[in-house]
Amino acid sequence: MPLPPFVEALAERDPEFYRAVRAVAEAAMGPGALDAKTKTLITLALDAAHGAGEGVAVLARQARQLGASEEEIREALRLAYFVAGNGVLVAADAAYR
């Protein structure tokens, strides 16, 4: 499983921490109950919600390579917006208390 360059950079800067981060990544993204395409779509949505544009681009390419349709990618991004946008609605409610 390829890791993002900013994680791979830890291998030289902090090998001990790199091993720990790599282990977490492998546990999260490795084989499990969710298939690789679903995991990639979830991480795509999370990166979008966190404003990580480069991550979104990389993960969208990976999702397509895993067979994700454009509609699946759109739905994942809609979910990210829905969840992230709800925080604004919750905070805005304070104006009416």
C-alpha positions in Angstrom: 0.0 0.0 0.0 1.6 3.3 -1.1 1.6 6.0 1.6 1.5 9.7 0.9 4.8 11.4 0.4 4.5 13.3 3.7 4.2 10.0 5.5 7.1 8.4 3.6 9.2 11.4 4.6 9.0 10.3 8.2 11.0 7.2 7.3 14.2 9.3 7.3 13.1 12.0 9.8 11.7 9.7 12.5 11.9 6.0 11.7 10.3 4.9 14.9 7.2 7.1 14.4 7.1 6.1 10.7 6.8 2.5 11.6 3.9 3.3 14.0 2.1 5.5 11.4 2.6 2.8 8.7 1.2 0.1 11.0 -2.0 2.3 11.6 -2.3 2.9 7.9 -2.0 -0.8 7.1 -4.6 -1.7 9.8 -7.0 1.0 8.5 -6.6 0.4 4.8 -5.7 -3.3 4.7 -8.1 -6.2 4.1 -11.1 -6.2 6.4 -14.9 -6.0 6.4 -14.9 -3.1 3.9 -13.6 -3.5 0.4 -10.7 -1.4 -0.9 -13.0 0.8 -3.1 -15.3 1.6 -0.1 -12.4 2.5 2.1 -10.9 4.7 -0.6 -14.3 6.5 -1.1 -14.5 7.1 2.7 -11.0 8.5 2.8 -11.8 10.6 -0.2 -14.8 12.1 1.6 -12.8 12.7 4.8 -10.0 14.5 2.9 -12.6 16.6 1.1 -14.2 17.5 4.5 -10.7 18.5 5.8 -9.9 20.6 2.7 -7.1 18.3 1.6 -7.4 19.0 -2.2 -4.3 17.1 -3.2 -5.5 14.1 -1.2 -8.9 14.3 -2.9 -7.2 14.2 -6.3 -5.0 11.2 -5.4 -7.9 9.3 -3.8 -10.3 10.0 -6.7 -7.7 8.5 -9.1 -7.3 5.5 -6.8 -11.0 5.1 -6.4 -11.4 5.1 -10.2 -8.7 2.5 -10.5 -10.6 0.3 -8.0 -13.7 0.6 -10.2 -15.5 3.5 -8.6 -18.0 5.2 -10.9 -18.3 8.9 -11.2 -21.6 8.7 -9.4 -20.0 6.9 -6.5 -17.4 9.6 -6.3 -20.1 12.3 -6.5 -22.0 10.7 -3.7 -19.0 10.4 -1.4 -18.3 14.1 -2.0 -21.9 15.0 -1.3 -21.7 13.1 2.0 -18.6 15.0 2.9 -20.4 18.3 2.2 -23.5 17.2 4.1 -21.6 16.2 7.2 -19.2 19.2 7.2 -21.9 21.7 6.3 -24.1 20.5 9.2 -21.5 21.9 11.6 -22.2 25.4 10.2 -26.0 24.9 10.8 -25.4 23.8 14.3 -23.2 26.8 15.1 -25.6 29.1 13.3 -28.4 28.0 15.6 -26.6 29.8 18.4 -27.7 33.1 16.8 -31.3 32.2 17.7 -31.0 31.2 21.3 
